[in-house]
Amino acid sequence: MADSTASVPAPRARRWPYLIPLVAVLALGGVFTKRLLDVENGLEVTALPTVLLNTPVPDFDMPPLPGHAEGLKSADLKGQVYMINFWGSWCVTCLYEHPILIDIAKSRDVPLYGVAWRDTPEKSIAWLAERGDPYDKIGQDPNSKAAIAFGVAQAPETFLVDKKGVIRYKQPGPITPDAWRNDILPKILELKAEP
Amino acid sequence: MRRLVFALALLLAAPAFAVQPYEMLKDPVLEARARDVSKGLRCVVCQNESIDDSDAEIAHDMRLLVRERLVAGDTNQQIVDYMVSRYGDYVRLKPRLMGSTLILWLGPFLILLLGSFVVFRRMKEALESPDLTTAADITVASTDSGEKTP
């Protein structure tokens, strides 16, 4: 071989390039491990970046649940700060979020609108009857028209809309007490202070 | 014989499609366009599946929306643009050529270029090398292959 005793010493000096693949594989493994752990620890609730921030709420007009007088339409989201929450009786994390929504509704910090996403009216009504209704208005979105317009990928997802009807905040996944205290409530107060 | 019949029967088995018959449009031209658009849109709750392939409920609703918009007269591009305006570039199954995806598109060519450069250098070195062992290796290698193909 080239590095036998008779050969020139040059090849010995250039051994390090052979380590490049090993280093590259280890680095890639490190990145993959970190991403996996992030998902595991809930650091990355959604892979989707929010493209709708700072854009006006999309046009929608959702029918009411039976027994409710009004549905929900985009015109309802103008003039003050609103919170709009996509949920479904099929959604397990919505169960976790529900008592927090009830607390928020009691606090009267912000009007709360709900979208019954991909659900039957019977199941939505049963859910609200059993667990309490935190919503000021509810619209039905059985075929995801509004959900897609809001770029919703999974339930629950919650948006804050400012006085001008512009989307200013998105909470992917359930509202946790921490997220409410540290992110959402301060954002509501900030939006309320705007002209 | 039995085995052969069984194997032939397998050929007849239709693959399971995500698109259900009731979803399809009556107009075959529009339906073909719908399939085309759907194949380029990523299911937003799956990692690497088009809405055409996905059984997810949101993918089902997106397929229906694609068809509804086609019937309403939208172009394929308008539908893709609408989905991108809702979900971002993530929803394109095939990433667009832009600043942040440059490495994705050009990476393979750069690696090929780098590899060719390394191979070229080594071949040149080996040929010019005064080292007899290396030169002998090459000669042996070339005669080897020469003998195997009479």
Interface residues (C-beta under 8 A of the other chain):
Chain A: M1 A2 S4 A6 S7 V8 A47 L48 P49 T50 V51 L52 R118 N143 S144 K145 A147 I148 A149 F150 G151 A153 Q154
Chain B: V44 V45 Q47 E57 I58 D61 M62 L64 L65 M83 V84 S85 R86 Y87 G88 Y90 D131 T133 T134
